[in-house]
Amino acid sequence: MATLRVLRWSPGADERWQDYAVEAGADTTVLDALVEIQRGQDPGLAFRYACRVGMCGSCGVVVNGRERWACRTLLSTLGPGRITVRPLYHFPVLRDLVVDMAPFTARMRAVGAAFTPGDGERRDARISGDSAERQEIDGAIECIGCGLCVSACTIVAHNARFPGPAALNRAFTLQRDSRDAARSTRWGVLLSDDALARCHGQANCTEVCPMGLAPTRSIIRLRQMATAQLFKWPRYGPHAPEP
């Protein structure tokens, strides 16, 4: 038996914590427990999920103070005592554990997170999988937009204009993509006062990423590339291969 303490809220109501007792086996996940609560105890409990197998990232919540995917978090790994479950930080709450992901999308748009193809032959150019360009960004391209890193980021909490780790990680992959035609424009955003310069390098984003990505590294590389961009060092230019 396990006890989940869930943060409840709905429009027009006061925020409150509510306890639920659920049967828990060795393989019971937080998502399993939430589904059991909704089906057997409280049909009004709101939370988001889709695949249930750790592929979509839609079930992100804060469990015992740490951002996690509910579907991958076993109750048996959380230790004794009540398990707290609350919605992600830094997102507007729609109801209970469901947050509005619109700010996440807006941050992506702000840094020009969409690939912009060039004209002519470069539009369909391919990057070899064993090239230095591809190998550098390979560890940063698997982001599925779950928002856990944004919730864990302390700078997002204090600066609404800061793009956040997911958006900067995406920007890094595009700035290192020789096919992208918007790199010069994107530098204008990245070099503004509220972007790269604001990250404190605490690596909370890297610590909570369930995909094993390291947004902190991407931000550091963007800073290195930005320095080269500002000082025009040919060898270390933003689109040059690694030395």
C-alpha positions in Angstrom: 0.0 0.0 0.0 1.2 3.5 -0.9 -0.1 7.0 -0.2 0.0 9.6 -2.8 -0.4 13.3 -1.8 -1.6 15.1 -4.9 -1.8 18.8 -5.4 -5.3 19.6 -6.6 -6.6 22.8 -8.2 -9.3 23.8 -10.6 -10.5 27.2 -11.8 -12.5 28.9 -9.1 -11.3 26.6 -6.3 -8.5 26.9 -3.8 -5.3 24.9 -4.1 -5.2 21.9 -1.8 -3.3 18.7 -1.1 -5.3 15.5 -1.2 -4.2 12.0 0.0 -5.0 8.8 -1.8 -4.2 5.2 -0.7 -3.4 2.8 -3.5 -2.3 -0.8 -3.8 1.3 -0.9 -5.0 3.4 -3.8 -6.3 7.0 -3.8 -7.2 6.2 -2.7 -10.7 3.6 -0.1 -10.0 4.4 3.3 -11.5 3.2 6.7 -10.4 1.1 6.8 -13.6 -0.4 3.4 -12.7 -1.4 4.8 -9.3 -2.9 8.0 -10.7 -5.0 5.9 -13.2 -6.2 3.7 -10.3 -7.2 6.7 -8.3 -9.1 8.2 -11.2 -10.9 5.0 -12.1 -11.7 3.8 -8.6 -11.6 6.8 -6.2 -11.8 10.2 -7.8 -13.0 10.5 -11.4 -12.4 14.2 -11.3 -8.6 13.9 -10.8 -7.0 15.4 -13.9 -3.6 14.4 -15.3 -2.1 13.9 -18.8 -0.7 10.8 -20.4 -0.7 9.0 -23.7 1.8 6.2 -24.5 2.4 4.9 -21.0 5.7 3.4 -22.1 8.1 6.4 -21.9 8.0 7.6 -25.5 5.7 10.6 -25.6 6.8 12.6 -22.5 3.2 13.9 -21.8 3.0 12.5 -18.3 5.7 14.8 -16.8 5.0 15.8 -13.2 7.0 16.7 -10.1 7.3 13.7 -7.8 8.8 14.1 -4.3 10.3 17.4 -5.5 11.9 16.2 -8.7 10.7 16.3 -12.3 9.9 12.9 -13.6 7.8 11.0 -16.1 5.0 9.4 -14.2 5.1 6.3 -16.4 8.7 5.5 -15.7 8.7 6.2 -12.0 8.2 3.2 -9.8 6.6 3.8 -6.5 9.0 1.2 -5.0 12.0 3.5 -5.8 10.7 6.5 -3.9 11.3 5.3 -0.4 9.0 5.1 2.6 6.4 7.7 3.5 3.9 9.7 1.4 4.7 10.4 -2.2 4.0 14.0 -3.3 2.8 14.6 -6.8 2.4 18.1 -8.2 2.3 19.7 -11.7 5.4 21.0 -13.4 6.8 24.3 -12.3 6.8 27.5 -14.4 3.8 26.4 -16.5 0.2 27.7 -16.1 -1.9 25.0 -14.5 -5.1 24.1 -16.3 -6.4 21.7 -13.7 -4.7 19.5 -11.0 -1.6 18.0 -12.7 -2.4 19.3 -16.2 -0.3 22.3 -17.4 -0.6 24.5 -20.4 2.4 23.8 -22.7 1.9 26.9 -24.8 4.8 28.8 -23.1 7.1 25.9 -24.0 6.0 26.3 -27.7 6.4 30.1 -27.5 10.0 29.7 -26.2 10.8 27.4 -29.0 9.4 29.9 -31.6 11.3 32.8 -29.9 14.7 31.2 -30.8 13.6 30.1 -34.3 13.5 26.4 -33.4 12.2 25.4 -36.8 14.6 24.3 -39.4 14.9 26.9 -42.3 16.0 25.3 -45.5 18.2 27.3 -47.9 17.8 27.7 -51.6 19.0 25.5 -54.4 20.9 22.3 -53.8 21.5 22.9 -50.1 17.7 22.5 -49.5 18.0 18.7 -49.9 21.6 18.3 -48.7 22.4 15.5 -46.4 24.8 15.4 -43.5 26.8 12.2 -43.2 26.2 10.3 -40.0 30.0 10.1 -39.4 30.7 13.7 -40.0 32.0 15.9 -37.2 28.9 18.2 -37.6 26.5 15.3 -37.1 28.5 13.7 -34.3 28.5 16.9 -32.2 24.7 17.4 -32.4 23.9 13.7 -32.2 23.5 13.7 -28.4 21.2 16.7 -28.5 18.6 15.8 -31.1 16.4 13.4 -29.2 14.4 16.0 -27.2 10.7 15.1 -27.3 9.5 18.4 -25.7 8.3 17.0 -22.3 9.1 20.2 -20.5 10.9 18.7 -17.5 14.0 20.7 -18.0 12.0 24.0 -18.1 10.3 23.1 -14.8 13.7 22.4 -13.2 15.3 25.6 -14.5 15.7 28.3 -11.8 16.3 31.1 -14.4 12.9 30.4 -16.1 11.3 31.2 -12.8 12.8 34.6 -12.6 13.0 35.7 -16.2 10.1 35.2 -18.5 12.2 36.2 -21.5 14.8 33.5 -21.0 14.2 30.8 -23.7 14.9 27.9 -21.4 17.1 24.8 -21.8 15.0 22.9 -24.3 14.8 25.9 -26.7 18.5 26.6 -26.4 19.3 22.9 -26.9 17.3 23.0 -30.1 19.0 26.2 -31.2 22.4 24.5 -30.7 21.5 21.7 -33.1 20.4 24.2 -35.7 23.4 26.5 -35.3 25.6 23.5 -36.0 23.6 22.4 -39.0 25.3 23.8 -42.1 22.0 23.4 -44.1 20.0 25.8 -41.9 19.6 29.3 -43.5 18.5 31.1 -40.4 21.7 30.9 -38.4 22.6 34.6 -38.7 19.1 35.7 -37.7 19.1 33.2 -34.8 22.3 34.6 -33.4 20.6 38.0 -32.9 18.2 36.2 -30.5 20.8 34.1 -28.8 23.2 37.0 -28.1 20.5 39.2 -26.6 20.6 40.0 -22.9 18.0 37.4 -21.9 19.3 34.3 -23.7 22.7 32.6 -23.4 24.1 35.2 -20.9 21.4 34.3 -18.4 22.1 30.6 -17.9 23.9 30.0 -14.6 25.1 26.5 -15.6 23.6 24.7 -12.6 22.7 21.8 -14.8 19.3 21.1 -13.2 18.0 20.6 -16.7 20.6 17.9 -17.5 20.0 16.2 -14.2 16.2 15.7 -14.8 16.2 14.9 -18.6 14.7 11.4 -19.0 16.3 11.1 -22.5 19.8 11.6 -21.1 20.4 14.8 -23.0 22.7 17.5 -21.6 21.2 20.9 -22.4 23.9 22.5 -20.2 26.5 21.2 -22.7 24.6 22.6 -25.6 24.4 26.0 -24.0 28.1 25.9 -23.2 28.9 25.1 -26.9 26.6 27.9 -28.0 28.5 30.3 -25.8 31.8 29.1 -27.3 30.4 29.5 -30.8 29.0 32.9 -29.9 32.4 34.0 -28.7 33.9 33.0 -32.1 31.0 34.7 -33.9 31.7 37.9 -32.0 35.4 37.9 -32.4 35.4 36.3 -35.9 38.0 33.6 -35.1 38.1 31.6 -38.4 39.2 28.4 -36.9 36.5 28.3 -34.3 33.7 29.9 -36.2 30.1 28.8 -35.4 30.0 26.5 -38.4 33.6 25.3 -38.4 34.4 21.6 -37.6 35.9 20.7 -34.3 39.6 21.2 -34.1 
